[in-house]
Amino acid sequence: IGDHQGRCRTPEEEESYIPFAQDSLVRQWNSMQNVADDNQKSETPIQRNKYLLNINVGGKLFQIAYKVLARYPITRLGKLALYTDPVKKLQLCDDYLVQKNEYFFDRDPSIFHYIFHFYRSGVLWMMDEMCPSNFVEEIEYWGIHLKYSQRCCRILFEEKRDELSEYLKIEKELEAELEPLESGTQFDGKFLGRFRKMVWNLIENPYSSVPAKIIAVMSSFFVLISIVGMTLSTVEEMKNKTGKMWMEQMEMICAIFFTSEYLMRLISSSSFKNFLRAAFNAIDLVAILPFYIQILFENLDDGDMQYHEELHKVENVSKLGKVLKLVKLMRIFRILKLARHSTGLRAFSFTMRQCYQQVCCLLLFIAMGVFTFSALIHSVEHDVPGTDFTSIPCAWWWAAVSLSTVGYGDTVPDTILGRMVAFVCISFGIILNGMPISILYNKFSDYYAKLKAHEMSQSLQLSRRIRLKERVLRKFSECWRADPHYYR
């Protein structure tokens, strides 16, 4: 690397004196300056050009000895120093200035300082504030491998790069979560594409228009009405004839609305395969099936009463009654329909999908704790008269309740050793439950904030299109404004 004072050095001196990224060795470059003036100002001895390679990176000039570059022949600059064919040299750079014998590279000069230092010391240094993706792209361009860096720096750099890759992956999945199932372009060129697109936006995209928002609110309202009706149907005072009639009518109205909503989505969908694979559509189907299954079993029940004997009729009615109770219980899944229009439920679902490894690990620890402490409490309590810990499976409930720090108190140890085991079990449960809470909460709050921001942006766009306040004020002004024709 040349001396900024204009003094020539021998190759040995050049090799031993290479400071790292000194500003005095870097000067600004302008390819449009006057060549004649530059030749008058530049009085560089011819001897320097025999040992130095002039490199211009993004407007900054660097001078590196040929012998230093020749140590790494597989790198871009090493090939540039070793090649004798001018055509091959021009293929390695972006431009070449003949008057100054400079090879120009349209790359980032700030990162090239680290490449600059690598050729002198043989070690690739990395700073924490650098972007991993940009740095990897630059060193791949210059043909330098990451193995030339120190192990400590390389480990931290790879961890940072993995974190960035994971972050970008989550951002991509979150954008896919925010995007609608069907885009407007998928309806182009299909049968009744314009009409189906309008129906799909009306049902699926609540921020497309005011009627779509009203339908979304109505869908949530009917879900709540259905859940309230199912809850009231179990109340003893509502099991009379009048209460049953009201509950049946309410259930029929909700089922008709959910069915029509599902059919409108099915008919307006551009791809039936993608429609059936969607989770929300499966929830909608589960929400409406119990009503029709109940009607089917009631009709089967009437047929049995006509064609079977009394004993068989009673058995069939008992079996059908159990099945009907199970079918009616499936209506509780209707509450999952709220996730279609609830940002919090969508964020919770996305958090569980992203943190499934941590959740599975937590369940594994809980299972290990239950088996361990149930075996310990059984070994110290099984000889106590009247104990509830007669076997290890009988102690599973106590261990699970103690690990969750709920402590019902229905089963308690009586001996000193048993209470010591219980104390250790509860302490372990506190530590175990406290570990994943911060991870899950931080991710949930982050995902919820991003989903909410996207929802607010869509709502703002809808309010701008509607401009309800401006329209109301304009209507009032038109009503109160005097008509000049009226006074004539």
C-alpha positions as CSV (number, residue, x, y, z in Angstrom):
1,I,0.0,0.0,0.0
2,G,1.6,3.2,-1.1
3,D,2.8,6.0,1.1
4,H,0.7,9.2,1.0
5,Q,3.8,11.4,1.4
6,G,4.9,10.5,-2.1
7,R,8.0,8.6,-1.1
8,C,8.7,5.2,-2.8
9,R,9.3,2.1,-0.9
10,T,10.7,-1.2,-1.7
11,P,8.5,-4.3,-1.9
12,E,9.7,-5.5,1.5
13,E,8.8,-2.1,3.1
14,E,5.5,-2.1,1.4
15,E,4.7,-5.6,2.7
16,S,5.6,-4.7,6.3
17,Y,3.9,-1.4,6.4
18,I,0.2,-1.7,5.7
19,P,-2.0,0.2,8.2
20,F,-5.7,-0.6,8.4
21,A,-8.1,1.8,6.7
22,Q,-6.2,5.0,7.2
23,D,-8.0,8.0,5.6
24,S,-4.6,9.3,4.5
25,L,-4.3,6.3,2.1
26,V,-7.8,6.8,0.7
27,R,-8.7,9.8,-1.6
28,Q,-11.8,10.7,-3.4
29,W,-12.1,9.8,-7.1
30,N,-13.8,11.6,-9.9
31,S,-13.7,10.0,-13.3
32,M,-14.8,13.3,-15.1
33,Q,-11.9,15.4,-13.9
34,N,-9.5,16.9,-16.4
35,V,-6.9,14.4,-17.5
36,A,-4.4,17.1,-18.3
37,D,-4.6,18.8,-15.0
38,D,-4.5,15.5,-13.2
39,N,-1.3,14.5,-15.1
40,Q,0.3,17.8,-14.0
41,K,-0.6,17.3,-10.3
42,S,0.2,13.7,-10.1
43,E,3.9,13.1,-10.1
44,T,4.0,9.5,-8.9
45,P,7.3,7.8,-9.7
46,I,7.2,5.0,-12.3
47,Q,8.8,2.7,-9.8
48,R,5.7,2.6,-7.6
49,N,3.5,1.2,-10.4
50,K,5.7,-1.9,-10.6
51,Y,4.7,-3.0,-7.2
52,L,1.3,-1.5,-6.5
53,L,-2.2,-2.1,-7.9
54,N,-4.5,0.9,-7.9
55,I,-8.0,0.0,-7.0
56,N,-11.0,2.3,-6.9
57,V,-13.9,1.1,-4.8
58,G,-17.0,3.3,-4.9
59,G,-15.0,6.5,-5.4
60,K,-12.2,5.7,-2.9
61,L,-8.7,4.8,-4.1
62,F,-6.7,1.9,-2.5
63,Q,-3.2,0.9,-3.4
64,I,-2.2,-2.7,-2.6
65,A,1.1,-4.5,-3.4
66,Y,1.0,-7.2,-6.1
67,K,2.9,-9.6,-3.8
68,V,0.3,-9.3,-1.1
69,L,-2.5,-10.0,-3.5
70,A,-0.7,-13.0,-4.9
71,R,-1.0,-14.8,-1.6
72,Y,-4.7,-15.4,-2.3
73,P,-4.9,-16.3,-6.0
74,I,-8.5,-17.6,-5.9
75,T,-9.9,-14.2,-4.8
76,R,-11.0,-11.5,-7.2
77,L,-8.1,-9.2,-6.5
78,G,-5.6,-12.1,-6.5
79,K,-6.7,-13.0,-10.0
80,L,-6.5,-9.4,-11.0
81,A,-2.9,-9.2,-9.8
82,L,-1.8,-12.5,-11.4
83,Y,-3.6,-12.2,-14.8
84,T,-1.5,-10.9,-17.7
85,D,-4.3,-10.8,-20.2
86,P,-5.9,-7.4,-20.2
87,V,-9.3,-8.8,-21.4
88,K,-9.5,-11.1,-18.4
89,K,-8.6,-8.2,-16.1
90,L,-11.4,-6.1,-17.5
91,Q,-13.8,-9.0,-16.9
92,L,-13.0,-8.8,-13.2
93,C,-13.7,-5.1,-12.7
94,D,-16.5,-2.7,-13.6
95,D,-14.3,-0.1,-15.3
96,Y,-10.7,0.8,-16.0
97,L,-9.0,4.2,-16.2
98,V,-6.1,4.0,-18.5
99,Q,-4.5,7.4,-17.6
100,K,-4.2,6.5,-13.9
101,N,-4.0,2.7,-14.3
102,E,-7.0,2.4,-11.9
103,Y,-9.4,-0.6,-11.7
104,F,-12.8,0.6,-10.7
105,F,-15.3,-1.5,-8.7
106,D,-18.8,-0.3,-8.0
107,R,-19.0,-1.8,-4.6
108,D,-19.4,-0.6,-1.0
109,P,-16.2,1.2,0.1
110,S,-17.0,0.9,3.8
111,I,-17.0,-2.9,3.7
112,F,-13.9,-3.0,1.5
113,H,-11.9,-1.5,4.4
114,Y,-12.2,-5.0,6.0
115,I,-11.2,-6.6,2.7
116,F,-8.3,-4.2,2.5
117,H,-7.1,-5.2,6.0
118,F,-7.6,-8.9,5.2
119,Y,-4.9,-8.9,2.5
120,R,-2.4,-7.5,4.9
121,S,-3.1,-9.5,8.1
122,G,-4.7,-12.6,6.7
123,V,-7.6,-12.2,9.2
124,L,-11.1,-11.0,8.2
125,W,-12.5,-8.7,10.9
126,M,-16.2,-8.1,11.4
127,M,-18.1,-5.5,13.4
128,D,-21.4,-6.0,15.1
129,E,-23.1,-3.1,13.5
130,M,-22.7,-4.5,10.0
131,C,-25.6,-6.1,8.2
132,P,-24.9,-9.8,7.9
133,S,-26.6,-10.2,4.5
134,N,-24.7,-7.3,3.0
135,F,-21.4,-8.4,4.4
136,V,-21.8,-11.9,3.1
137,E,-22.8,-10.6,-0.3
138,E,-19.7,-8.4,-0.5
139,I,-17.1,-11.0,0.6
140,E,-18.6,-13.5,-1.9
141,Y,-18.1,-10.9,-4.6
142,W,-14.5,-10.4,-3.6
143,G,-14.0,-14.2,-3.4
144,I,-13.1,-14.3,0.3
145,H,-14.4,-17.1,2.5
146,L,-15.8,-16.6,6.0
147,K,-13.3,-19.1,7.3
148,Y,-10.6,-16.5,7.3
149,S,-12.2,-14.7,10.2
150,Q,-11.6,-15.4,13.9
151,R,-13.6,-18.2,15.4
152,C,-15.2,-16.0,18.1
153,C,-16.2,-13.4,15.5
154,R,-17.5,-16.1,13.1
155,I,-19.7,-17.7,15.8
156,L,-21.2,-14.3,16.7
157,F,-21.7,-13.4,13.1
158,E,-23.4,-16.7,12.2
159,E,-25.7,-16.4,15.2
160,K,-26.6,-12.9,14.1
161,R,-27.2,-14.1,10.5
162,D,-29.4,-17.0,11.8
163,E,-31.4,-14.5,13.8
164,L,-31.9,-12.3,10.8
165,S,-32.9,-15.2,8.7
166,E,-35.4,-16.3,11.3
167,Y,-36.8,-12.8,11.6
168,L,-37.2,-12.5,7.8
169,K,-38.9,-15.9,7.7
170,I,-41.4,-14.9,10.4
171,E,-42.0,-11.6,8.6
172,K,-42.8,-13.5,5.4
173,E,-45.2,-15.8,7.2
174,L,-46.8,-12.9,9.0
175,E,-47.4,-11.1,5.7
176,A,-48.9,-14.3,4.3
177,E,-51.2,-14.4,7.4
178,L,-52.3,-10.8,6.7
179,E,-52.9,-11.4,3.0
180,P,-56.4,-12.5,2.0
181,L,-57.0,-16.1,0.9
182,E,-57.9,-15.0,-2.6
183,S,-56.4,-12.0,-4.4
184,G,-58.3,-9.9,-7.0
185,T,-56.2,-11.2,-9.9
186,Q,-57.2,-14.8,-9.3
187,F,-60.7,-14.0,-10.5
188,D,-59.6,-12.7,-13.9
189,G,-60.7,-14.7,-16.9
190,K,-63.0,-17.0,-14.9
191,F,-66.7,-17.6,-15.1
192,L,-68.6,-14.6,-13.5
193,G,-65.2,-13.5,-12.3
194,R,-66.3,-9.9,-11.5
195,F,-69.4,-11.0,-9.7
196,R,-67.5,-13.7,-7.7
197,K,-64.8,-11.2,-6.8
198,M,-67.4,-8.8,-5.5
199,V,-69.1,-11.5,-3.4
200,W,-65.8,-12.7,-2.1
201,N,-64.8,-9.2,-0.9
202,L,-68.2,-8.8,0.6
203,I,-67.8,-11.9,2.7
204,E,-64.1,-12.3,3.3
205,N,-62.6,-8.7,3.3
206,P,-64.4,-6.6,5.8
207,Y,-62.3,-3.5,4.9
208,S,-63.3,-3.5,1.3
209,S,-66.6,-1.7,1.8
210,V,-69.2,-0.6,4.3
211,P,-71.6,-3.6,3.6
212,A,-68.6,-6.0,4.0
213,K,-67.9,-4.5,7.4
214,I,-71.6,-4.8,8.4
215,I,-71.6,-8.5,7.4
216,A,-68.4,-9.1,9.5
217,V,-70.1,-7.5,12.5
218,M,-73.3,-9.6,11.9
219,S,-71.2,-12.8,11.7
220,S,-69.6,-12.1,15.0
221,F,-73.0,-11.2,16.5
222,F,-74.6,-14.5,15.3
223,V,-71.7,-16.4,16.8
224,L,-72.2,-14.8,20.2
225,I,-76.0,-15.4,19.9
226,S,-75.4,-19.0,19.1
227,I,-73.1,-19.5,22.0
228,V,-75.5,-17.8,24.4
229,G,-78.3,-19.9,23.1
230,M,-76.4,-23.1,23.6
231,T,-75.5,-22.0,27.2
232,L,-79.1,-21.1,28.0
233,S,-80.4,-24.4,26.7
234,T,-78.6,-26.2,29.6
235,V,-80.4,-24.0,32.2
236,E,-83.1,-25.9,34.1
237,E,-85.6,-23.1,33.8
238,M,-85.2,-22.9,30.0
239,K,-86.0,-26.6,29.5
240,N,-89.8,-26.1,29.3
241,K,-91.8,-26.1,26.1
242,T,-91.6,-22.4,25.5
243,G,-87.9,-22.2,26.2
244,K,-87.1,-25.1,23.9
245,M,-89.1,-23.5,21.2
246,W,-87.2,-20.2,21.5
247,M,-83.9,-22.0,21.6
248,E,-84.7,-24.1,18.5
249,Q,-85.8,-21.0,16.5
250,M,-82.7,-19.2,17.5
251,E,-80.5,-22.1,16.5
252,M,-82.3,-22.4,13.2
253,I,-81.7,-18.7,12.4
254,C,-78.1,-18.9,13.3
255,A,-77.6,-22.1,11.2
256,I,-79.3,-20.5,8.2
257,F,-77.0,-17.5,8.4
258,F,-73.9,-19.6,8.8
259,T,-74.9,-21.9,6.0
260,S,-75.6,-19.1,3.6
261,E,-72.3,-17.5,4.6
262,Y,-70.4,-20.7,3.9
263,L,-72.1,-21.3,0.6
264,M,-71.4,-17.7,-0.6
265,R,-67.7,-18.3,0.3
266,L,-67.7,-21.6,-1.5
267,I,-69.4,-20.4,-4.7
268,S,-67.3,-17.2,-4.9
269,S,-64.0,-18.9,-4.3
270,S,-61.6,-19.0,-7.3
271,S,-60.1,-22.4,-6.2
272,F,-62.2,-25.0,-4.4
273,K,-59.0,-26.9,-3.5
274,N,-57.5,-24.0,-1.6
275,F,-60.9,-23.2,-0.1
276,L,-61.3,-26.7,1.4
277,R,-57.7,-26.6,2.7
278,A,-58.1,-23.3,4.6
279,A,-58.4,-23.6,8.4
280,F,-61.1,-20.9,8.8
281,N,-63.4,-22.6,6.2
282,A,-63.0,-26.0,8.0
283,I,-64.1,-24.2,11.2
284,D,-67.1,-22.8,9.4
285,L,-68.1,-26.3,8.2
286,V,-67.8,-27.7,11.7
287,A,-70.0,-24.9,13.0
288,I,-72.9,-25.7,10.7
289,L,-72.7,-29.5,10.6
290,P,-74.2,-30.2,14.1
291,F,-77.5,-28.6,13.2
292,Y,-78.0,-30.8,10.2
293,I,-76.7,-33.9,11.9
294,Q,-79.2,-33.3,14.7
295,I,-82.0,-33.1,12.2
296,L,-80.8,-36.4,10.6
297,F,-80.7,-38.2,13.9
298,E,-84.1,-37.0,14.9
299,N,-85.5,-38.4,11.7
300,L,-83.8,-41.7,12.3
301,D,-85.3,-41.6,15.8
302,D,-88.8,-41.3,14.4
303,G,-88.2,-44.2,12.0
304,D,-87.1,-46.4,14.9
305,M,-90.3,-45.6,16.8
306,Q,-92.4,-46.9,13.9
307,Y,-90.6,-50.1,13.0
308,H,-89.0,-51.5,16.1
309,E,-90.3,-53.1,19.2
310,E,-90.5,-51.2,22.5
311,L,-87.3,-52.6,24.0
312,H,-85.2,-51.9,21.0
313,K,-86.8,-48.5,20.7
314,V,-85.7,-47.5,24.1
315,E,-82.1,-48.7,23.5
316,N,-81.9,-46.8,20.2
317,V,-83.3,-43.7,21.8
318,S,-80.7,-43.9,24.5
319,K,-77.9,-44.3,22.0
320,L,-79.2,-41.6,19.8
321,G,-79.5,-39.3,22.8
322,K,-75.9,-39.7,23.6
323,V,-74.9,-39.1,20.0
324,L,-77.1,-36.0,19.9
325,K,-75.5,-34.6,23.1
326,L,-72.1,-35.1,21.5
327,V,-73.3,-33.4,18.3
328,K,-74.7,-30.5,20.2
329,L,-71.5,-30.1,22.1
330,M,-69.7,-29.6,18.7
331,R,-71.5,-26.2,18.5
332,I,-69.0,-24.9,20.9
333,F,-66.5,-24.7,18.0
334,R,-68.5,-21.9,16.6
335,I,-66.6,-19.6,18.9
336,L,-63.6,-20.2,16.8
337,K,-65.3,-18.3,14.0
338,L,-64.5,-15.2,16.0
339,A,-60.8,-15.7,15.0
340,R,-61.7,-14.7,11.5
341,H,-62.4,-11.1,12.7
342,S,-60.4,-11.0,15.9
343,T,-56.8,-9.8,15.8
344,G,-56.0,-11.1,19.2
345,L,-57.1,-14.7,18.4
346,R,-55.2,-14.6,15.1
347,A,-52.1,-13.4,16.9
348,F,-52.4,-16.1,19.5
349,S,-52.8,-18.8,16.8
350,F,-49.8,-17.4,15.0
351,T,-47.7,-17.4,18.2
352,M,-48.6,-21.0,19.0
353,R,-47.5,-22.0,15.5
354,Q,-44.2,-20.2,15.8
355,C,-43.5,-21.4,19.3
356,Y,-44.6,-25.0,19.0
357,Q,-41.1,-26.2,19.8
358,Q,-41.0,-24.3,23.1
359,V,-44.6,-25.4,23.9
360,C,-43.7,-29.1,23.2
361,C,-40.6,-28.7,25.3
362,L,-42.7,-27.3,28.2
363,L,-45.1,-30.2,27.9
364,L,-42.2,-32.7,28.0
365,F,-40.8,-31.1,31.2
366,I,-44.3,-31.2,32.8
367,A,-44.7,-34.9,31.9
368,M,-41.2,-35.7,33.3
369,G,-42.1,-33.8,36.5
370,V,-45.4,-35.6,36.9
371,F,-43.8,-39.0,36.5
372,T,-40.9,-38.2,38.8
373,F,-42.7,-36.6,41.7
374,S,-45.6,-39.1,41.5
375,A,-43.1,-41.9,42.0
376,L,-41.4,-40.0,44.8
377,I,-44.6,-39.2,46.7
378,H,-45.8,-42.8,46.3
379,S,-42.6,-44.2,47.7
380,V,-42.8,-42.2,50.9
381,E,-46.6,-42.2,51.4
382,H,-47.8,-45.7,50.3
383,D,-47.3,-47.1,53.9
384,V,-49.5,-44.5,55.6
385,P,-52.9,-45.8,56.6
386,G,-55.8,-44.4,54.6
387,T,-53.5,-42.7,52.1
388,D,-54.7,-41.7,48.6
389,F,-51.3,-42.4,47.1
390,T,-52.0,-46.1,46.7
391,S,-50.2,-46.3,43.3
392,I,-48.1,-44.1,41.0
393,P,-51.0,-43.6,38.6
394,C,-53.2,-42.4,41.5
395,A,-50.5,-39.8,42.3
396,W,-50.4,-38.4,38.8
397,W,-53.3,-36.0,39.5
398,W,-51.6,-34.7,42.7
399,A,-48.3,-34.2,40.8
400,A,-50.0,-32.4,37.9
401,V,-51.9,-30.1,40.2
402,S,-48.8,-29.3,42.3
403,L,-46.7,-28.6,39.3
404,S,-49.3,-26.1,38.0
405,T,-49.2,-24.4,41.4
406,V,-53.0,-24.7,41.6
407,G,-53.1,-26.9,44.7
408,Y,-56.7,-28.1,45.0
409,G,-56.0,-29.7,48.4
410,D,-58.1,-32.8,47.6
411,T,-55.0,-35.0,48.0
412,V,-52.2,-34.0,50.4
413,P,-49.2,-35.8,51.9
414,D,-49.3,-36.7,55.6
415,T,-45.6,-37.4,56.4
416,I,-42.7,-35.0,56.7
417,L,-40.9,-36.5,53.8
418,G,-44.0,-36.3,51.7
419,R,-44.4,-32.6,52.5
420,M,-40.7,-32.1,51.5
421,V,-41.4,-33.8,48.2
422,A,-44.4,-31.6,47.7
423,F,-42.4,-28.5,48.4
424,V,-39.8,-29.5,45.9
425,C,-42.5,-30.3,43.4
426,I,-44.2,-26.9,43.8
427,S,-40.9,-25.1,43.6
428,F,-40.0,-26.9,40.4
429,G,-43.4,-26.0,39.0
430,I,-42.9,-22.3,39.7
431,I,-39.6,-22.3,37.9
432,L,-40.9,-24.4,35.0
433,N,-44.0,-22.2,34.4
434,G,-41.9,-19.0,34.6
435,M,-39.4,-20.0,31.9
436,P,-41.6,-19.8,28.7
437,I,-43.9,-17.0,29.8
438,S,-41.6,-14.2,28.8
439,I,-40.8,-15.8,25.4
440,L,-44.4,-16.4,24.5
441,Y,-45.6,-13.0,25.7
442,N,-42.9,-11.1,23.9
443,K,-43.7,-12.9,20.6
444,F,-47.4,-12.6,21.1
445,S,-47.2,-8.8,21.8
446,D,-44.9,-8.4,18.7
447,Y,-47.2,-10.3,16.4
448,Y,-50.3,-8.6,17.8
449,A,-48.8,-5.1,17.3
450,K,-48.0,-6.0,13.6
451,L,-51.4,-7.4,12.9
452,K,-53.1,-4.5,14.6
453,A,-51.0,-2.0,12.6
454,H,-52.0,-3.7,9.4
455,E,-55.7,-3.7,10.5
456,M,-55.6,0.0,11.4
457,S,-54.0,0.8,8.0
458,Q,-56.8,-1.0,6.2
459,S,-59.5,0.7,8.4
460,L,-57.9,4.1,7.7
461,Q,-58.1,3.4,4.0
462,L,-61.7,2.4,4.2
463,S,-62.6,5.5,6.3
464,R,-60.8,7.7,3.7
465,R,-62.9,6.1,0.9
466,I,-66.1,6.6,2.9
467,R,-65.5,10.0,4.4
468,L,-68.6,9.7,6.5
469,K,-68.0,12.9,8.5
470,E,-67.5,15.0,5.4
471,R,-70.6,13.6,3.7
472,V,-72.7,14.3,6.8
473,L,-71.5,17.9,7.1
474,R,-72.1,18.4,3.4
475,K,-75.6,17.1,3.7
476,F,-76.3,19.4,6.7
477,S,-74.9,22.4,4.9
478,E,-77.1,21.6,1.9
479,C,-80.2,21.3,4.1
480,W,-79.6,24.5,5.9
481,R,-78.5,26.5,2.9
482,A,-81.2,28.8,1.5
483,D,-82.6,28.1,-1.9
484,P,-82.5,31.3,-4.1
485,H,-85.5,30.1,-6.2
486,Y,-87.7,29.7,-3.1
487,Y,-87.9,33.4,-2.4
488,R,-88.9,34.4,-5.9
